[in-house]
């Protein structure tokens, strides 16, 4: 009886694990990009359906506001944004940080593109981006004041480029943070978009 219960429990656990794995569908090049919505740094809802198909949309997932690699990545997109815009590209940064954290991050580094607050990890999961659920904090001095930026979801650093047809044109799971904007520009330029 005990052995039967253990086997049954093991089957249930394997079934639950399999179900969880299937819920986190991987999105690949050529796939239709998932539709998603999240609050931007102003607290307003940003919907992919209002942007995809009108511009080439870069959706880059990053672990956390105000950390070394993430700051280099964001500042590179900031610095390259005008040449990306000239190619019809819109850049969207997505992390598990809150709207307030994004406001502080934008202010500290004069960021000029949209940041989405994926506080529950739903956008990352829609793209198949691995996340961890654990409270983490970053301390930063902004305008001479020490701030604590706390998040409960941390995503891996992955970048997707969505073409005008709504399909994934590029997927990078091995992103070099400081070089991401240049890599995106090369992809856009190579494909003549």
BELMO-V976482 format. One record per backbone hydrogen bond with DSSP energy under -1.0 kcal/mol. CO is the residue of the C=O (numbers start at 1). NH is the residue of the N-H. If there is no record, write none. Layout:
co:CO nh:NH
co:CO nh:NH
//
This chain:
co:1 nh:5
co:2 nh:6
co:3 nh:7
co:4 nh:8
co:5 nh:9
co:6 nh:10
co:7 nh:11
co:8 nh:12
co:9 nh:13
co:10 nh:14
co:11 nh:15
co:12 nh:16
co:13 nh:17
co:14 nh:18
co:15 nh:19
co:16 nh:20
co:17 nh:21
co:18 nh:22
co:19 nh:23
co:23 nh:25
co:28 nh:31
co:31 nh:168
co:36 nh:48
co:38 nh:46
co:39 nh:117
co:40 nh:43
co:44 nh:40
co:46 nh:38
co:47 nh:50
co:48 nh:51
co:48 nh:52
co:51 nh:54
co:51 nh:55
co:56 nh:90
co:57 nh:162
co:58 nh:92
co:59 nh:160
co:60 nh:94
co:67 nh:71
co:68 nh:72
co:69 nh:73
co:70 nh:74
co:71 nh:75
co:72 nh:76
co:73 nh:77
co:74 nh:78
co:75 nh:79
co:76 nh:80
co:80 nh:84
co:81 nh:85
co:82 nh:86
co:84 nh:89
co:85 nh:88
co:88 nh:56
co:90 nh:58
co:92 nh:60
co:93 nh:116
co:94 nh:62
co:95 nh:118
co:98 nh:102
co:99 nh:103
co:100 nh:104
co:101 nh:105
co:102 nh:106
co:103 nh:107
co:104 nh:108
co:105 nh:109
co:106 nh:111
co:114 nh:93
co:116 nh:95
co:116 nh:118
co:117 nh:119
co:118 nh:121
co:121 nh:125
co:122 nh:126
co:123 nh:127
co:124 nh:129
co:127 nh:27
co:130 nh:156
co:132 nh:154
co:136 nh:151
co:138 nh:149
co:140 nh:147
co:142 nh:145
co:145 nh:142
co:147 nh:140
co:149 nh:138
co:151 nh:136
co:152 nh:134
co:154 nh:132
co:156 nh:158
co:158 nh:61
co:159 nh:172
co:160 nh:59
co:161 nh:169
co:161 nh:170
co:162 nh:57
co:163 nh:166
co:166 nh:33
co:167 nh:163
co:168 nh:30
co:170 nh:161
co:172 nh:159
co:176 nh:179
co:177 nh:180
co:179 nh:183
co:180 nh:184
co:181 nh:185
co:182 nh:186
co:183 nh:187
co:184 nh:188
co:185 nh:189
co:186 nh:190
co:187 nh:191
co:188 nh:193
co:189 nh:192
//
